[in-house]
Amino acid sequence: MDSIIIRFEQSNKQSVGEITKIIGLVKAKFLVSIIDCLNLEANPRASSTGSVTEAIQETIRTTPTLMPFKTKGILLASSDYEELERDRIKITPQNVEIEGILDGGHNTLAIGLYILERALENEGVRLPKDKKTWHDFKSLWNLHRESIDNYLKLVRNNDAFTISEQLNFYIPVELLVPRDMHDELCMATFRNKLFDICEARNNNVELQTSAKANQKGYFEDFKALMKKRNSSLESNIEWKTNDGGEIKVQDLIALAWIPLNLVEDIHDSEGKSIDAIAPNKLYSGKGSCLKHYEKFMSSPDVTMNQTEDYRAEIKNSEVISALEIAVQLPELYDYIYEKFPEYYNSTGGSYGKISAVKKLNEKRKNIRTPFTGRKIATMSPDGFIIPLVYGLQSLLERTVSKDGSKIHWKNDLDPMVFLSDNLEKIINRYKEIFPLCEYDPQKIGKATASYNQALDTFKMAYAGLLD
């Protein structure tokens, strides 16, 4: 990691316990090196443009001298630092997953975009006004980095430019460092406390469960397995809030409970058993699925903290085996989603006349499956599909051997081949629940009977008992 020199003015140092905080003001032009070297890996949320960044830029343009009083500024952390002359601090973050910009992502984005916009205008180029994520911004920043240097040279000590244009307005900056870099216990404590600080600093808008889980590392193994299975799908998942991706991570986590519910002997830190989640929560309580996932992954039976930071890694091979099943489920979900209308109609049904289906498909163009994005003819309400997908659990089993326990497909069957051979028969029996629930996807998705019907139907198909 490259070193960054922070030029403070009016700085002060405070130490409590194992952490030292250096606070002061930094001129905007000296944030360039911070933006060059750091991203938002250590911040639970990625920032994106919107009303917040617009308000920050309005202050920069109109009342730049009020910036230190109108914003909390930027919070940085580094486990490696050196105090230099003239109020300068050299930092070298050792692990960008937990060190770097802990808070103030929107401030950094707004100021960075302001600098970039001025640099491009100086060359007669307009910065596009469309919505931008941090990733979009950094791509533009790196692309036009030479223009930024040219602008900085132009405005340096040039009275023809305003304070805003000279980038001489101040930003409050806090830097967290370990009290004693030579004390191993102090260093470990410093790193382990950074997440608590991140979480507290981001509570002006309640930190989403997904952001917490991602920052703690609970998605890392899942993400790696998904990338290995289907890299294009993995790249379209929004693992981190505002980090892009059309697939919400809570939709993926809900499906993951199909195999995870079979994992046994998981307890919380107090030794209490962590129970399985109710099947209908996969439809009606995806937030609950995510919270339960965080609780499950925080179990000492599942994960352990790495020695150097607060991020966890899975140590339970049975959980890994369940996640290996989970990464297959989006493709299976989409196959069921695609075939459902056709197979529903194969024995005289009128799927398109169901009011919920008709309303969902009105004026819709370019219809695609939810995960893999294949073009299809008809959209289906989730309440119709999720209980049926849950039925795949009947094809899974937990076995125990001398090598440990494992969740796997029965007899190592190929689930896609099984669906190809049996899905039409399964749907024709499963749809018997529809009239009982008045063809209402919400009632079907929330009814325990729907999930039992799906499980029983898959069991019958596996046993060869469906006509």
SVG drawing of the C-alpha trace seen along z (x, -y; Angstrom):
<svg xmlns="http://www.w3.org/2000/svg" viewBox="-60 -38 70 82">
<polyline fill="none" stroke="black" stroke-width="0.4" points="0.0,0.0 1.3,-3.5 1.9,-6.0 -0.2,-9.1 0.9,-12.4 -1.8,-14.3 -1.1,-18.0 -3.1,-19.1 -3.7,-22.6 -4.7,-23.4 -4.3,-19.8 -4.7,-18.1 -4.0,-14.7 -6.1,-12.6 -5.4,-9.2 -7.8,-6.9 -6.9,-3.2 -5.2,-1.7 -6.3,-4.3 -5.0,-7.7 -7.1,-10.3 -5.5,-13.1 -8.0,-15.8 -7.5,-18.9 -8.3,-20.7 -7.1,-19.7 -7.3,-21.9 -9.3,-20.2 -6.3,-20.2 -4.5,-17.9 -7.3,-15.3 -6.1,-14.5 -3.5,-12.0 -6.1,-10.4 -8.5,-9.9 -5.6,-8.6 -4.7,-5.8 -7.9,-4.9 -11.3,-3.5 -14.2,-2.7 -13.4,0.9 -13.2,0.0 -16.5,-1.9 -19.7,0.3 -21.4,-1.6 -20.2,-2.7 -21.3,-6.3 -23.3,-7.5 -24.4,-10.9 -27.7,-12.4 -29.1,-15.1 -26.4,-14.7 -23.5,-15.2 -25.4,-18.1 -25.7,-19.9 -22.0,-19.5 -21.0,-20.9 -23.4,-23.8 -21.7,-24.7 -18.3,-24.5 -19.4,-26.8 -21.3,-29.4 -20.0,-29.4 -16.7,-27.4 -15.5,-29.0 -18.4,-27.2 -17.4,-23.7 -15.6,-22.9 -18.8,-23.8 -21.4,-22.2 -19.9,-18.7 -18.4,-16.0 -15.7,-15.6 -13.7,-12.5 -12.7,-9.7 -9.5,-7.8 -7.7,-4.9 -4.2,-3.5 -2.3,-1.0 1.0,-2.3 1.8,-6.0 4.7,-8.4 4.6,-12.0 6.6,-14.4 7.5,-18.0 5.1,-20.9 2.0,-19.1 2.2,-16.4 1.4,-12.7 2.4,-9.9 0.0,-6.9 0.4,-3.5 -2.8,-1.5 -1.8,2.2 -5.3,3.7 -7.6,1.7 -10.5,3.9 -10.6,2.4 -8.3,-0.7 -8.7,-3.8 -11.8,-5.9 -14.1,-4.7 -16.7,-7.5 -17.2,-10.4 -17.6,-8.6 -20.2,-11.1 -17.9,-14.0 -15.0,-12.5 -17.1,-11.7 -18.6,-15.2 -15.2,-16.9 -13.6,-14.6 -16.3,-15.2 -15.9,-19.0 -12.2,-18.8 -12.7,-16.6 -15.4,-18.9 -13.2,-22.0 -10.3,-20.2 -12.3,-19.1 -14.0,-22.5 -10.5,-24.1 -10.0,-21.9 -13.4,-22.7 -14.9,-19.3 -18.2,-18.9 -18.5,-16.2 -21.6,-14.1 -24.4,-14.9 -25.8,-11.3 -25.9,-9.5 -22.5,-8.1 -21.4,-5.5 -17.9,-5.7 -16.7,-3.1 -17.9,-5.3 -16.2,-8.3 -12.9,-6.5 -12.9,-5.3 -13.3,-8.9 -10.8,-10.2 -8.1,-7.8 -8.9,-8.4 -8.5,-12.2 -5.7,-12.2 -3.4,-14.3 -6.1,-17.0 -6.3,-17.2 -2.6,-17.8 -2.8,-20.5 -5.6,-22.2 -3.7,-22.1 -0.7,-23.7 -2.9,-26.4 -4.7,-27.5 -1.7,-27.3 -1.4,-30.8 -3.4,-32.3 -5.5,-35.2 -7.7,-35.1 -9.4,-32.1 -11.7,-32.0 -11.1,-30.0 -13.4,-27.2 -11.6,-27.1 -8.2,-27.2 -9.3,-24.2 -8.2,-26.1 -11.3,-25.5 -11.0,-23.3 -12.3,-19.8 -12.4,-18.4 -10.3,-15.2 -9.9,-12.7 -7.2,-10.1 -7.3,-7.0 -4.0,-5.3 -2.8,-2.8 -1.3,-4.4 1.8,-2.2 2.7,-0.5 5.3,1.6 2.9,3.3 1.2,6.3 -1.7,6.3 -2.3,2.6 -2.2,3.2 -4.7,6.2 -7.1,4.2 -6.9,1.2 -7.8,3.3 -10.6,5.2 -12.3,2.0 -12.5,0.4 -15.8,2.1 -17.5,0.9 -16.3,-2.7 -17.5,-2.3 -20.9,-1.1 -21.3,-3.9 -20.2,-6.6 -22.6,-5.4 -25.7,-5.3 -27.1,-8.7 -28.9,-6.4 -29.3,-3.0 -26.6,-0.7 -28.3,2.0 -27.8,5.6 -26.3,6.4 -23.7,3.7 -22.7,5.1 -22.6,8.7 -20.5,7.7 -18.1,5.6 -17.6,8.4 -16.7,10.8 -19.8,13.0 -20.3,12.8 -16.7,13.5 -16.8,17.3 -20.3,17.1 -19.0,14.5 -16.0,16.6 -18.1,19.7 -20.5,17.7 -17.7,16.2 -16.3,19.7 -19.8,21.0 -21.0,18.1 -18.7,15.0 -21.1,12.9 -24.0,13.5 -21.6,12.8 -20.6,9.4 -24.2,8.4 -24.9,8.8 -24.9,5.8 -22.9,7.3 -22.2,3.9 -24.8,1.1 -24.6,-1.4 -21.8,0.6 -23.8,1.4 -25.4,4.6 -29.0,5.4 -29.4,8.4 -30.0,7.6 -28.0,9.7 -31.0,10.3 -32.6,12.3 -29.6,14.5 -29.4,15.0 -33.1,15.9 -32.5,18.8 -29.4,19.8 -31.5,20.8 -32.8,23.8 -29.6,25.7 -28.5,23.8 -31.7,24.9 -30.3,28.4 -27.1,27.5 -27.2,28.7 -25.5,27.9 -25.0,24.2 -25.0,22.1 -24.6,18.4 -21.8,17.0 -23.9,17.9 -24.4,21.5 -28.0,21.1 -29.1,23.1 -29.7,21.1 -32.8,22.5 -33.7,22.9 -35.7,20.1 -39.4,20.6 -39.7,21.4 -42.3,18.7 -39.7,16.0 -38.0,16.6 -40.9,14.8 -42.3,12.5 -39.3,11.8 -36.1,11.4 -34.9,8.8 -35.4,11.5 -33.5,14.0 -30.6,11.5 -30.6,10.8 -30.7,14.5 -27.8,15.1 -25.7,12.5 -26.6,14.2 -25.8,17.6 -22.5,16.5 -21.4,14.8 -21.7,18.1 -18.4,19.4 -19.4,22.8 -19.4,21.2 -16.8,18.5 -13.6,17.4 -12.0,13.9 -8.8,13.6 -5.8,12.8 -5.2,9.3 -8.6,7.8 -12.3,8.0 -13.3,9.8 -14.4,13.4 -13.8,16.5 -15.9,19.7 -14.3,22.6 -17.3,25.0 -17.1,27.3 -20.8,28.2 -21.7,24.6 -19.3,24.4 -21.0,27.4 -24.4,25.7 -23.1,22.6 -21.8,24.8 -25.5,25.8 -26.7,22.2 -24.7,20.9 -26.5,23.3 -30.0,22.1 -30.2,18.9 -29.9,20.9 -32.4,23.4 -34.8,20.6 -34.6,19.1 -35.3,22.4 -38.4,22.9 -39.4,19.3 -39.1,19.6 -40.9,22.9 -43.7,22.3 -46.2,20.6 -45.8,23.2 -46.1,26.2 -49.0,24.6 -51.0,24.5 -50.0,28.0 -53.0,29.6 -55.6,27.0 -54.6,24.1 -54.9,20.4 -51.9,18.9 -52.1,15.6 -55.7,15.0 -54.7,15.0 -55.2,11.4 -51.8,11.1 -50.0,12.5 -52.0,10.3 -51.3,7.2 -47.6,8.0 -47.1,8.4 -49.1,5.4 -47.0,3.1 -43.8,5.0 -41.1,5.3 -37.8,7.1 -38.9,9.5 -36.0,11.5 -35.4,14.1 -34.5,12.5 -31.0,13.8 -29.4,14.9 -31.3,12.4 -32.5,14.7 -35.2,13.4 -38.6,15.0 -42.2,14.5 -44.0,14.2 -43.2,12.8 -44.4,14.6 -45.1,13.3 -42.5,14.4 -45.2,15.8 -46.0,18.4 -42.3,19.4 -40.5,19.3 -42.4,22.1 -41.8,24.3 -38.1,23.6 -38.0,24.4 -39.2,27.8 -35.7,28.5 -34.8,29.1 -36.4,32.5 -33.5,33.4 -30.9,32.5 -29.6,34.5 -27.2,34.2 -24.7,37.0 -22.1,37.6 -18.8,39.5 -15.4,39.7 -14.5,36.6 -17.3,34.6 -20.8,33.6 -22.0,32.4 -25.0,31.0 -25.4,32.4 -27.8,33.6 -29.1,37.1 -27.1,39.7 -25.2,36.8 -28.0,36.1 -27.8,33.3 -30.7,30.9 -31.1,29.4 -31.4,32.8 -33.9,33.7 -36.0,30.6 -35.8,31.2 -37.3,34.6 -39.8,33.9 -40.7,30.2 -43.9,30.4 -45.3,33.1 -44.3,31.3 -46.0,28.1 -49.2,29.8 -49.5,31.2 -48.1,28.1 -50.7,25.8 -53.4,27.6 -52.7,25.1 -53.7,22.1 -57.5,22.3 -57.2,22.9 -55.3,19.6 -57.6,17.8 -54.8,17.5 -53.3,14.8 -49.4,14.8 -49.2,13.2 -51.3,15.8 -49.5,18.6 -46.1,17.1 -47.0,16.7 -48.8,20.0 -46.9,22.8 -49.1,25.2 -47.5,24.1 -44.1,25.0 -45.3,28.4 -47.0,29.1 -43.9,28.3 -41.7,30.5 -44.1,33.4 -44.4,33.1 -40.6,33.1 -40.3,36.1 -42.9,38.0 -41.1,37.0 -37.8,38.2 -39.5,41.5 -41.0,41.9 -44.6,41.6 -45.8,38.8 -47.6,39.7"/>
</svg>
